[in-house]
Amino acid sequence: MSTTETTAPPERAGASAPAVTVAGLHKTFTTKEGRTQALTGIDLQVAAGEFVSLIGPSGCGKSTLLRIIADLERPTTGEVRVFGTSAPQARLDKAYGIAFQQAGLLGWRTVAANVELPLELHGVGRAARRVRSTELLELVGLSDFAARFPDQLSGGMQQRVAIARALAERPRLLLMDEPFGALDEMTRERMQTELARISAETGAAVVFVTHSISEAAFLSDRVVVMSPRPGRITTTVTTGLGPVGQRTDALREDPRFFEAVTAVREGLHAGSAGTPAPDAGTDGRSDSTRPAT
């Protein structure tokens, strides 16, 4: 049963330091046209091994928040910690992998060579790189395509290579910015199932930006709903769909899945209207919850 709640993750026995902690974060962009407040009052925690999606209307700051976690942007105020260290230190420690909507593969390198690129850049020897790329291509189901080039792959296959590359240095956190946004619906659903399996097998925490309500519900332990700009967290939906790694296409016909989709949709509509989201409780009642700050 899906529920809405504040932004702290459920307690987990023996949990390590949170994968991500964001506290009091604000982001303002200054241009020659003036100042634009992109994010305000963001507080968020993602547990180690947890899958959390960020969803909200276009321009609400989802991707900006992801880029700040990745140390590709700096917050105006506030703090970001990744496994207890600062975001810049986490980047230096290679604590996370990142994947974007475009696979960003190098056309002159083979599939295996694209996967090995982060390792090559950090001085890992050729033999060790080859062992790791072989492991990862098996993980994403592309072992037979190691010697192919990107233009010989479908869009979905290219994204699987990009995910493998993001996992090359065994990160404990994956940051993903609409990685399936350009795919057709059938390929997108297949990739969602693959990602659920991969995240479970690697044990990595995932922060996943999406515009798709059904995608967020299918993949996530929790869905963080954001308001229009300036982006703030209005509510968080716990999907209640069981371990992410056990989710299959059959779940898409499960009443619990439809409940999770409805809870996320209601959260989006309420957030866009500037009102608190209703609580989709187990008794079916709708109770208001305060926006997270």
DRENZAVO-942130 format. One record per residue (C-alpha): residue in three letters; residue number from 1; x, y, z. Coordinates in nm, 2 decimals, always signed. Each point is the difference from the previous one (the first is absolute). Example, Ala and Ser with C-alpha at 12.3 -4.5 7.8 and 13.67 -1.06 7.14 Angstrom:
<pts>
+------+-----+--------+--------+--------+
! type ! seq !     c1 !     c2 !     c3 !
+------+-----+--------+--------+--------+
!  ALA !   1 !  +1.23 !  -0.45 !  +0.78 !
!  SER !   2 !  +0.14 !  +0.34 !  -0.07 !
+------+-----+--------+--------+--------+
</pts>
This chain:
<pts>
+------+-----+--------+--------+--------+
! type ! seq !     c1 !     c2 !     c3 !
+------+-----+--------+--------+--------+
!  MET !   1 !  +0.00 !  +0.00 !  +0.00 !
!  SER !   2 !  +0.15 !  +0.33 !  -0.10 !
!  THR !   3 !  +0.02 !  +0.28 !  +0.26 !
!  THR !   4 !  +0.12 !  +0.36 !  +0.00 !
!  GLU !   5 !  +0.24 !  +0.11 !  +0.26 !
!  THR !   6 !  +0.29 !  +0.23 !  +0.08 !
!  THR !   7 !  +0.33 !  -0.03 !  -0.18 !
!  ALA !   8 !  +0.19 !  -0.22 !  +0.25 !
!  PRO !   9 !  +0.04 !  -0.36 !  -0.12 !
!  PRO !  10 !  -0.13 !  -0.30 !  +0.20 !
!  GLU !  11 !  +0.23 !  -0.14 !  +0.26 !
!  ARG !  12 !  +0.21 !  -0.29 !  -0.12 !
!  ALA !  13 !  +0.18 !  -0.24 !  +0.23 !
!  GLY !  14 !  +0.37 !  +0.05 !  -0.01 !
!  ALA !  15 !  -0.02 !  +0.29 !  -0.24 !
!  SER !  16 !  +0.32 !  +0.18 !  -0.07 !
!  ALA !  17 !  +0.04 !  +0.37 !  -0.05 !
!  PRO !  18 !  -0.27 !  +0.14 !  -0.23 !
!  ALA !  19 !  +0.08 !  -0.01 !  -0.37 !
!  VAL !  20 !  -0.11 !  +0.36 !  -0.03 !
!  THR !  21 !  -0.09 !  +0.27 !  +0.25 !
!  VAL !  22 !  -0.12 !  +0.34 !  -0.11 !
!  ALA !  23 !  -0.07 !  +0.26 !  +0.27 !
!  GLY !  24 !  -0.13 !  +0.35 !  -0.04 !
!  LEU !  25 !  +0.09 !  +0.02 !  -0.37 !
!  HIS !  26 !  -0.08 !  +0.31 !  -0.21 !
!  LYS !  27 !  +0.12 !  +0.07 !  -0.35 !
!  THR !  28 !  -0.03 !  +0.33 !  -0.18 !
!  PHE !  29 !  +0.14 !  +0.06 !  -0.35 !
!  THR !  30 !  +0.12 !  +0.35 !  -0.09 !
!  THR !  31 !  +0.01 !  +0.11 !  -0.36 !
!  LYS !  32 !  +0.00 !  +0.33 !  -0.18 !
!  GLU !  33 !  -0.38 !  -0.02 !  -0.01 !
!  GLY !  34 !  -0.01 !  -0.02 !  +0.38 !
!  ARG !  35 !  -0.03 !  -0.26 !  +0.27 !
!  THR !  36 !  -0.19 !  -0.32 !  -0.02 !
!  GLN !  37 !  -0.08 !  -0.20 !  +0.31 !
!  ALA !  38 !  +0.02 !  -0.37 !  -0.11 !
!  LEU !  39 !  -0.03 !  -0.18 !  +0.33 !
!  THR !  40 !  -0.11 !  +0.09 !  +0.35 !
!  GLY !  41 !  +0.02 !  -0.17 !  +0.33 !
!  ILE !  42 !  +0.09 !  -0.35 !  -0.12 !
!  ASP !  43 !  +0.05 !  -0.26 !  +0.27 !
!  LEU !  44 !  +0.04 !  -0.36 !  -0.12 !
!  GLN !  45 !  +0.16 !  -0.32 !  +0.12 !
!  VAL !  46 !  +0.06 !  -0.31 !  -0.21 !
!  ALA !  47 !  +0.10 !  -0.32 !  +0.18 !
!  ALA !  48 !  +0.28 !  -0.23 !  -0.12 !
!  GLY !  49 !  -0.15 !  -0.24 !  -0.26 !
!  GLU !  50 !  -0.32 !  +0.20 !  -0.03 !
!  PHE !  51 !  -0.16 !  +0.09 !  -0.34 !
!  VAL !  52 !  -0.15 !  +0.36 !  +0.01 !
!  SER !  53 !  -0.16 !  +0.18 !  -0.29 !
!  LEU !  54 !  -0.03 !  +0.37 !  -0.04 !
!  ILE !  55 !  -0.31 !  +0.11 !  -0.19 !
!  GLY !  56 !  -0.17 !  +0.34 !  -0.07 !
!  PRO !  57 !  -0.10 !  +0.24 !  -0.27 !
!  SER !  58 !  +0.26 !  +0.11 !  -0.26 !
!  GLY !  59 !  +0.23 !  +0.27 !  +0.14 !
!  CYS !  60 !  -0.06 !  -0.09 !  +0.36 !
!  GLY !  61 !  +0.37 !  -0.07 !  +0.07 !
!  LYS !  62 !  +0.02 !  -0.38 !  -0.01 !
!  SER !  63 !  +0.30 !  -0.01 !  -0.22 !
!  THR !  64 !  +0.16 !  +0.29 !  +0.18 !
!  LEU !  65 !  -0.03 !  -0.19 !  +0.33 !
!  LEU !  66 !  +0.15 !  -0.31 !  -0.15 !
!  ARG !  67 !  +0.29 !  +0.21 !  -0.14 !
!  ILE !  68 !  +0.06 !  +0.16 !  +0.34 !
!  ILE !  69 !  +0.02 !  -0.35 !  +0.15 !
!  ALA !  70 !  +0.25 !  -0.09 !  -0.27 !
!  ASP !  71 !  +0.21 !  +0.31 !  +0.07 !
!  LEU !  72 !  -0.07 !  +0.13 !  -0.36 !
!  GLU !  73 !  -0.17 !  +0.30 !  +0.15 !
!  ARG !  74 !  +0.05 !  +0.17 !  +0.34 !
!  PRO !  75 !  -0.29 !  +0.09 !  +0.23 !
!  THR !  76 !  -0.05 !  +0.37 !  +0.09 !
!  THR !  77 !  -0.05 !  -0.11 !  +0.36 !
!  GLY !  78 !  -0.04 !  -0.33 !  +0.18 !
!  GLU !  79 !  +0.19 !  -0.32 !  +0.03 !
!  VAL !  80 !  +0.03 !  -0.32 !  -0.20 !
!  ARG !  81 !  +0.17 !  -0.32 !  +0.13 !
!  VAL !  82 !  +0.06 !  -0.32 !  -0.19 !
!  PHE !  83 !  +0.07 !  -0.30 !  +0.23 !
!  GLY !  84 !  +0.10 !  +0.25 !  +0.27 !
!  THR !  85 !  +0.25 !  +0.20 !  -0.21 !
!  SER !  86 !  -0.05 !  +0.33 !  -0.19 !
!  ALA !  87 !  -0.12 !  -0.02 !  -0.36 !
!  PRO !  88 !  +0.34 !  +0.12 !  -0.14 !
!  GLN !  89 !  +0.18 !  -0.27 !  +0.20 !
!  ALA !  90 !  -0.25 !  -0.27 !  -0.11 !
!  ARG !  91 !  +0.08 !  +0.10 !  -0.36 !
!  LEU !  92 !  +0.37 !  -0.04 !  +0.06 !
!  ASP !  93 !  -0.07 !  -0.33 !  +0.18 !
!  LYS !  94 !  -0.20 !  -0.13 !  -0.30 !
!  ALA !  95 !  -0.28 !  -0.08 !  +0.24 !
!  TYR !  96 !  -0.27 !  +0.04 !  -0.27 !
!  GLY !  97 !  -0.06 !  -0.07 !  -0.36 !
!  ILE !  98 !  -0.22 !  +0.22 !  -0.22 !
!  ALA !  99 !  -0.21 !  -0.06 !  -0.31 !
!  PHE ! 100 !  -0.19 !  +0.25 !  -0.21 !
!  GLN ! 101 !  -0.29 !  -0.01 !  -0.25 !
!  GLN ! 102 !  +0.25 !  -0.02 !  -0.28 !
!  ALA ! 103 !  +0.24 !  -0.30 !  +0.03 !
!  GLY ! 104 !  +0.30 !  +0.21 !  -0.10 !
!  LEU ! 105 !  +0.20 !  -0.29 !  -0.14 !
!  LEU ! 106 !  +0.31 !  +0.06 !  -0.20 !
!  GLY ! 107 !  -0.07 !  -0.11 !  -0.36 !
!  TRP ! 108 !  +0.36 !  -0.10 !  -0.08 !
!  ARG ! 109 !  +0.03 !  -0.23 !  +0.31 !
!  THR ! 110 !  -0.15 !  -0.35 !  +0.02 !
!  VAL ! 111 !  -0.27 !  -0.08 !  +0.26 !
!  ALA ! 112 !  +0.26 !  -0.16 !  +0.22 !
!  ALA ! 113 !  +0.24 !  +0.30 !  -0.04 !
!  ASN ! 114 !  -0.29 !  +0.24 !  +0.09 !
!  VAL ! 115 !  -0.07 !  -0.19 !  +0.32 !
!  GLU ! 116 !  +0.37 !  +0.00 !  +0.08 !
!  LEU ! 117 !  +0.05 !  +0.37 !  -0.05 !
!  PRO ! 118 !  -0.03 !  +0.12 !  +0.36 !
!  LEU ! 119 !  +0.24 !  -0.27 !  +0.11 !
!  GLU ! 120 !  +0.25 !  +0.09 !  -0.27 !
!  LEU ! 121 !  -0.02 !  +0.37 !  +0.10 !
!  HIS ! 122 !  +0.09 !  -0.09 !  +0.35 !
!  GLY ! 123 !  +0.30 !  -0.22 !  -0.09 !
!  VAL ! 124 !  -0.15 !  -0.35 !  +0.04 !
!  GLY ! 125 !  +0.21 !  -0.26 !  -0.19 !
!  ARG ! 126 !  -0.13 !  -0.15 !  -0.33 !
!  ALA ! 127 !  -0.05 !  -0.35 !  +0.14 !
!  ALA ! 128 !  -0.20 !  +0.13 !  +0.30 !
!  ARG ! 129 !  -0.21 !  +0.22 !  -0.23 !
!  ARG ! 130 !  -0.09 !  -0.29 !  -0.22 !
!  VAL ! 131 !  -0.10 !  -0.22 !  +0.29 !
!  ARG ! 132 !  -0.23 !  +0.28 !  +0.13 !
!  SER ! 133 !  -0.16 !  +0.08 !  -0.33 !
!  THR ! 134 !  -0.07 !  -0.37 !  -0.06 !
!  GLU ! 135 !  -0.17 !  -0.02 !  +0.34 !
!  LEU ! 136 !  -0.21 !  +0.31 !  -0.07 !
!  LEU ! 137 !  -0.10 !  -0.09 !  -0.35 !
!  GLU ! 138 !  -0.12 !  -0.34 !  +0.14 !
!  LEU ! 139 !  -0.19 !  +0.19 !  +0.27 !
!  VAL ! 140 !  -0.19 !  +0.22 !  -0.26 !
!  GLY ! 141 !  -0.05 !  -0.29 !  -0.25 !
!  LEU ! 142 !  +0.24 !  +0.12 !  -0.27 !
!  SER ! 143 !  +0.28 !  -0.25 !  +0.02 !
!  ASP ! 144 !  -0.04 !  -0.08 !  -0.37 !
!  PHE ! 145 !  +0.04 !  +0.36 !  -0.10 !
!  ALA ! 146 !  +0.33 !  +0.09 !  +0.16 !
!  ALA ! 147 !  +0.18 !  +0.05 !  -0.34 !
!  ARG ! 148 !  -0.28 !  +0.20 !  -0.16 !
!  PHE ! 149 !  -0.01 !  +0.38 !  -0.04 !
!  PRO ! 150 !  -0.27 !  +0.23 !  +0.14 !
!  ASP ! 151 !  -0.17 !  +0.06 !  -0.34 !
!  GLN ! 152 !  -0.05 !  -0.37 !  -0.03 !
!  LEU ! 153 !  -0.22 !  -0.01 !  +0.31 !
!  SER ! 154 !  -0.36 !  +0.10 !  +0.07 !
!  GLY ! 155 !  -0.09 !  +0.29 !  +0.23 !
!  GLY ! 156 !  -0.08 !  -0.24 !  +0.29 !
!  MET ! 157 !  +0.33 !  -0.19 !  -0.05 !
!  GLN ! 158 !  +0.20 !  +0.33 !  +0.00 !
!  GLN ! 159 !  -0.16 !  +0.10 !  +0.33 !
!  ARG ! 160 !  +0.09 !  -0.34 !  +0.15 !
!  VAL ! 161 !  +0.36 !  +0.07 !  -0.11 !
!  ALA ! 162 !  -0.02 !  +0.34 !  +0.17 !
!  ILE ! 163 !  -0.13 !  -0.17 !  +0.32 !
!  ALA ! 164 !  +0.28 !  -0.25 !  -0.01 !
!  ARG ! 165 !  +0.25 !  +0.29 !  -0.04 !
!  ALA ! 166 !  -0.15 !  +0.18 !  +0.30 !
!  LEU ! 167 !  +0.06 !  -0.32 !  +0.20 !
!  ALA ! 168 !  +0.35 !  -0.05 !  -0.11 !
!  GLU ! 169 !  +0.17 !  +0.12 !  +0.32 !
!  ARG ! 170 !  -0.25 !  -0.18 !  +0.23 !
!  PRO ! 171 !  -0.17 !  +0.31 !  +0.13 !
!  ARG ! 172 !  -0.24 !  -0.03 !  +0.29 !
!  LEU ! 173 !  -0.23 !  +0.26 !  -0.15 !
!  LEU ! 174 !  -0.14 !  +0.05 !  -0.35 !
!  LEU ! 175 !  -0.13 !  +0.34 !  -0.11 !
!  MET ! 176 !  -0.23 !  -0.03 !  -0.30 !
!  ASP ! 177 !  -0.16 !  +0.29 !  -0.19 !
!  GLU ! 178 !  -0.28 !  -0.12 !  -0.22 !
!  PRO ! 179 !  +0.21 !  -0.28 !  -0.15 !
!  PHE ! 180 !  -0.30 !  -0.16 !  -0.18 !
!  GLY ! 181 !  -0.17 !  +0.33 !  -0.10 !
!  ALA ! 182 !  +0.08 !  -0.04 !  -0.37 !
!  LEU ! 183 !  -0.10 !  -0.37 !  -0.03 !
!  ASP ! 184 !  -0.33 !  -0.14 !  -0.14 !
!  GLU ! 185 !  -0.25 !  -0.12 !  +0.26 !
!  MET ! 186 !  +0.07 !  -0.38 !  -0.04 !
!  THR ! 187 !  +0.38 !  +0.05 !  +0.01 !
!  ARG ! 188 !  -0.04 !  +0.23 !  +0.30 !
!  GLU ! 189 !  -0.20 !  -0.25 !  +0.20 !
!  ARG ! 190 !  +0.25 !  -0.27 !  -0.08 !
!  MET ! 191 !  +0.29 !  +0.23 !  +0.11 !
!  GLN ! 192 !  -0.19 !  +0.07 !  +0.32 !
!  THR ! 193 !  -0.02 !  -0.37 !  +0.09 !
!  GLU ! 194 !  +0.37 !  -0.03 !  -0.09 !
!  LEU ! 195 !  +0.10 !  +0.29 !  +0.22 !
!  ALA ! 196 !  -0.20 !  -0.14 !  +0.29 !
!  ARG ! 197 !  +0.19 !  -0.32 !  -0.03 !
!  ILE ! 198 !  +0.34 !  +0.17 !  -0.04 !
!  SER ! 199 !  -0.05 !  +0.23 !  +0.30 !
!  ALA ! 200 !  -0.09 !  -0.29 !  +0.22 !
!  GLU ! 201 !  +0.30 !  -0.21 !  -0.12 !
!  THR ! 202 !  +0.25 !  +0.28 !  +0.05 !
!  GLY ! 203 !  -0.15 !  +0.12 !  +0.33 !
!  ALA ! 204 !  +0.05 !  +0.36 !  -0.11 !
!  ALA ! 205 !  -0.23 !  +0.28 !  +0.11 !
!  VAL ! 206 !  -0.17 !  +0.18 !  -0.29 !
!  VAL ! 207 !  -0.13 !  +0.36 !  -0.04 !
!  PHE ! 208 !  -0.20 !  +0.00 !  -0.31 !
!  VAL ! 209 !  -0.16 !  +0.31 !  -0.18 !
!  THR ! 210 !  -0.31 !  -0.07 !  -0.21 !
!  HIS ! 211 !  -0.31 !  +0.17 !  -0.14 !
!  SER ! 212 !  -0.18 !  -0.33 !  -0.01 !
!  ILE ! 213 !  -0.24 !  -0.08 !  +0.29 !
!  SER ! 214 !  -0.02 !  -0.37 !  -0.09 !
!  GLU ! 215 !  +0.38 !  -0.03 !  -0.03 !
!  ALA ! 216 !  +0.05 !  +0.16 !  +0.34 !
!  ALA ! 217 !  -0.25 !  -0.23 !  +0.16 !
!  PHE ! 218 !  +0.14 !  -0.31 !  -0.16 !
!  LEU ! 219 !  +0.36 !  +0.06 !  +0.08 !
!  SER ! 220 !  +0.00 !  +0.17 !  +0.34 !
!  ASP ! 221 !  +0.00 !  -0.07 !  +0.37 !
!  ARG ! 222 !  -0.10 !  +0.36 !  +0.04 !
!  VAL ! 223 !  -0.11 !  +0.27 !  -0.25 !
!  VAL ! 224 !  +0.09 !  +0.36 !  +0.10 !
!  VAL ! 225 !  -0.26 !  +0.25 !  -0.15 !
!  MET ! 226 !  +0.12 !  +0.35 !  -0.08 !
!  SER ! 227 !  -0.20 !  +0.32 !  -0.05 !
!  PRO ! 228 !  +0.03 !  +0.24 !  -0.30 !
!  ARG ! 229 !  +0.30 !  +0.25 !  +0.02 !
!  PRO ! 230 !  +0.13 !  +0.08 !  +0.25 !
!  GLY ! 231 !  +0.02 !  -0.37 !  +0.05 !
!  ARG ! 232 !  -0.07 !  -0.13 !  +0.35 !
!  ILE ! 233 !  -0.10 !  -0.35 !  +0.12 !
!  THR ! 234 !  -0.37 !  -0.01 !  +0.05 !
!  THR ! 235 !  -0.04 !  -0.36 !  +0.10 !
!  THR ! 236 !  +0.16 !  -0.34 !  -0.02 !
!  VAL ! 237 !  -0.18 !  -0.32 !  -0.10 !
!  THR ! 238 !  +0.11 !  -0.34 !  +0.13 !
!  THR ! 239 !  -0.11 !  -0.23 !  -0.27 !
!  GLY ! 240 !  -0.03 !  -0.32 !  +0.21 !
!  LEU ! 241 !  +0.06 !  -0.23 !  -0.29 !
!  GLY ! 242 !  +0.27 !  -0.22 !  +0.16 !
!  PRO ! 243 !  +0.37 !  -0.03 !  -0.09 !
!  VAL ! 244 !  +0.09 !  +0.18 !  -0.32 !
!  GLY ! 245 !  +0.20 !  -0.30 !  -0.13 !
!  GLN ! 246 !  -0.31 !  -0.22 !  +0.01 !
!  ARG ! 247 !  -0.22 !  +0.22 !  -0.21 !
!  THR ! 248 !  -0.10 !  -0.15 !  -0.34 !
!  ASP ! 249 !  -0.24 !  +0.10 !  -0.27 !
!  ALA ! 250 !  -0.28 !  -0.18 !  +0.18 !
!  LEU ! 251 !  +0.01 !  +0.28 !  +0.26 !
!  ARG ! 252 !  -0.14 !  +0.24 !  -0.25 !
!  GLU ! 253 !  -0.33 !  -0.17 !  +0.02 !
!  ASP ! 254 !  +0.00 !  -0.02 !  +0.38 !
!  PRO ! 255 !  -0.25 !  +0.22 !  +0.19 !
!  ARG ! 256 !  +0.28 !  +0.11 !  +0.23 !
!  PHE ! 257 !  +0.18 !  +0.15 !  -0.30 !
!  PHE ! 258 !  -0.31 !  +0.20 !  -0.10 !
!  GLU ! 259 !  -0.03 !  +0.12 !  +0.36 !
!  ALA ! 260 !  +0.36 !  +0.12 !  -0.01 !
!  VAL ! 261 !  -0.05 !  +0.17 !  -0.33 !
!  THR ! 262 !  -0.32 !  +0.17 !  +0.13 !
!  ALA ! 263 !  +0.19 !  +0.12 !  +0.31 !
!  VAL ! 264 !  +0.28 !  +0.15 !  -0.20 !
!  ARG ! 265 !  -0.25 !  +0.17 !  -0.24 !
!  GLU ! 266 !  -0.19 !  +0.15 !  +0.29 !
!  GLY ! 267 !  +0.32 !  +0.13 !  +0.15 !
!  LEU ! 268 !  +0.09 !  +0.16 !  -0.33 !
!  HIS ! 269 !  -0.34 !  +0.17 !  -0.04 !
!  ALA ! 270 !  +0.00 !  +0.12 !  +0.36 !
!  GLY ! 271 !  +0.35 !  +0.13 !  -0.02 !
!  SER ! 272 !  -0.07 !  +0.19 !  -0.33 !
!  ALA ! 273 !  -0.30 !  +0.15 !  +0.17 !
!  GLY ! 274 !  +0.20 !  +0.11 !  +0.29 !
!  THR ! 275 !  -0.19 !  -0.22 !  +0.25 !
!  PRO ! 276 !  +0.12 !  -0.29 !  +0.21 !
!  ALA ! 277 !  -0.04 !  -0.35 !  -0.15 !
!  PRO ! 278 !  -0.25 !  -0.24 !  +0.14 !
!  ASP ! 279 !  +0.11 !  -0.30 !  +0.19 !
!  ALA ! 280 !  -0.09 !  -0.32 !  -0.18 !
!  GLY ! 281 !  -0.04 !  -0.20 !  +0.32 !
!  THR ! 282 !  -0.09 !  -0.37 !  +0.04 !
!  ASP ! 283 !  -0.35 !  +0.09 !  +0.10 !
!  GLY ! 284 !  -0.06 !  +0.21 !  -0.32 !
!  ARG ! 285 !  -0.05 !  +0.33 !  +0.18 !
!  SER ! 286 !  +0.16 !  +0.31 !  -0.12 !
!  ASP ! 287 !  +0.18 !  +0.21 !  +0.26 !
!  SER ! 288 !  +0.21 !  +0.30 !  -0.07 !
!  THR ! 289 !  +0.38 !  -0.01 !  +0.07 !
!  ARG ! 290 !  +0.22 !  +0.30 !  +0.04 !
!  PRO ! 291 !  +0.25 !  +0.07 !  -0.28 !
!  ALA ! 292 !  +0.35 !  -0.11 !  +0.08 !
!  THR ! 293 !  +0.25 !  +0.29 !  +0.05 !
+------+-----+--------+--------+--------+
</pts>
